[in-house]
Amino acid sequence: MHVFTEHALMKDLHQAGEKIVLLVLDGLGGLPLEASGKTELETANTPNLDRLAAEASSGLSIPIRPGIEPGSGPAHLSLFSYDPVTYQIGRGVLEALGIGFELGRDDLAARGNFASADKDGTITDRRAGRIDTEECIRLSAKLQDATGSCLPGYEVFVKPVKEHRFVLVLRGPGLGGELTETDPLVTGKQPLRATDKSGTPEGARSAELVNQWVSAARAVLLDEPKANSLNLRGLAKDPGLPSFGEIYGMRAAAIAVYPMYRGVASLVGMQPIPFQGDRPAHEIDALEQAWNDYDFFFIHIKKTDSYGEDGNFEAKAKEIEAVDEVIPRILALEPGALIVTGDHSTPAKLRSHSSHPVPTLLWSPIAMPDAAQSFGERACATGHLGLFHATTLIPQAMYHAGRLKRFGA
Amino acid sequence: MHVFTEHALMKDLHQAGEKIVLLVLDGLGGLPLEASGKTELETANTPNLDRLAAEASSGLSIPIRPGIEPGSGPAHLSLFSYDPVTYQIGRGVLEALGIGFELGRDDLAARGNFASADKDGTITDRRAGRIDTEECIRLSAKLQDATGSCLPGYEVFVKPVKEHRFVLVLRGPGLGGELTETDPLVTGKQPLRATDKSGTPEGARSAELVNQWVSAARAVLLDEPKANSLNLRGLAKDPGLPSFGEIYGMRAAAIAVYPMYRGVASLVGMQPIPFQGDRPAHEIDALEQAWNDYDFFFIHIKKTDSYGEDGNFEAKAKEIEAVDEVIPRILALEPGALIVTGDHSTPAKLRSHSSHPVPTLLWSPIAMPDAAQSFGERACATGHLGLFHATTLIPQAMYHAGRLKRFGA
């Protein structure tokens, strides 16, 4: 409800203007290890970000709702201004996008887990002993060969992800519904059959096809030493989100090392930009090369989150410093507005995503230079953006880039 | 809309976790007597609350909407995460709960006012010259005797409140609707008949029963010197709020000296805990005894509000100090999260509830220790909770107590 209204407003008001960069450091927000200490961001030596903060408006972003610990998919949707409570995306879709699979609007996608089972099918290990990725590639190819044509009238794609995880995509007419997962979620139980909760013909048909494929696939795996079973989770279709380009009138590009983030960006119609390398500097190479062809650039930095999940406070601070070093190259392109934020917090102290609000700055030549004179959680708490919902960020950047007409005369 | 969605989200995400304490100092927020001075809370010597604040996230709570002066009932509903603009509770229900009346789900309750009228029934004093409470008790008993059986098939309860105020409860089949008040709201007018705006059979029947009782009751009062008439306001039933336990998956206890607050808590399904005494220390005795049997504890401190209403700045500050003294006993129980807040502000300077936002802290071992290093209105304004709606507080405490699953993968 809310989001549709905001989007309608943006459609009415957008106009041509300057370019916008949304720089997302995944899991940026942190916590001090001791109550009296500094966070990862406060610890990092960031002369460029601090100078930006002194000229920018700062604040703290709420990705989903106060108190909600965000997953990466919903947190990014929110930054793209799609309220993730309204727009819920199935895990299968995110996983398929994550490996760069070109998901059609009518495809049904699921996240698959190779598993171990005993002779009567009872699950003994939900991750098949966390088999390595090479084994996952071999097993996925084996399933693709043996089950690719097992559903007459439907295409079947089995693609490896990482370790015990794979993606299943069914393509063909009349798929849909609201399907339950086959994973019993605990060991010592039989896997479940997929069932449809929507009560639609598409749902009934899809559940039947999924169960048929699962039976065929488990039969193929019977002789495997570890991964002799599997389960499906997050069965879903592309939800068909409203187009970012139509809402905001901007040609949008996505620059990300990890397929997952290119995938989420492509769900709203952003164009993923291919490039070589995996460091922040390589991503800025891609930014420079694509600069003339787009109006809006989403740049995703992954490792801040990974180090947070590892509990590696120092490495997270160092990665923030690596991003700090490329800031002058972004400014040299003269964007109308530059946002630096995170999709959520991942404090090394917690080794996990967390619900804490995310430090954010909005730099622009016409930004209000507020009380926040450096970039950090507590400095941001004093800033002019206040404590705000992540979905409100792009409209603010649009204004600063001259991309919004006045509302009313 | 908003609130239903939030509740649905909470139902999806809640899980078992640590215990939560919501400590409410009624009317906590204040004002300095002079612009350059300190508030009641800032004046009070609160070493324990200050230490909590240094480790906690702080902020300012908006109970209803900015600028709205809250009543106690709605302000508590909001703290319990029921937006009081969506969930409006009839005054009759609040009044019945306020005197400790055990209201059934299907009872119809009204706030009654004894009044003075001239010979033709025209109201000459809407409060019967503010008769004292003893007179109110006598008159209520007289009405109970004379009209308790005047509605065949229905039980009638007439209970004294204070001065000219009493409670009427009708109990029996098929009560409901949306009834108008009998009070003309000005003197020199005839009382009104209760009418039903819902157009339902329950409404029509209820209006008829109410008018029948009012006629009988006025006849009983005819010979009274002052209170020779009466009016009914806020006719309503228990609205049947969604259950706190179902939304949050927590067994919730309410510890409060005054029946009104136990009543509001029981409206959402919290369990009132009986105990001896009326000081904060007695309430903590009750907390300690009930600790193992519940997941969530609402503790209500009344006197901060009472002293604010009296304009007694010093006594309000002293009561805050009495609460400060029991904080170590709460912490010794090792809650996962402790909220200290008020339901609204009651500045001694104004001798009244006020719309000013309410100082709040959320303490937890994983809270962001923000810029607020003491507990006070102006310190809270620098904190990480920002200026927030009271309904968002429990979800945040839930996260900090490990009681919420991640949203999305």
Interface residues (C-beta under 8 A of the other chain):
Chain A: M1 H2 L31 P32 A35 S36 L60 I64 R65 P66 G67 I68 E69 P70 G71 S72 G73 P74 A75 P84 V85 Q88 I89 R91 L94 E95 G234 K349 L350 H353 S354 S355 H356 P357 E377 R378 A381 T382 G386 L387
Chain B: M1 H2 T5 E6 L9 L13 A54 E55 I366 M368 P369 D370 A371 T382 G383 H384 L385 G386 L387 F388 T392 I394 P395 Q396 A397 M398 Y399 H400 L404 K405 R406 F407 G408 A409
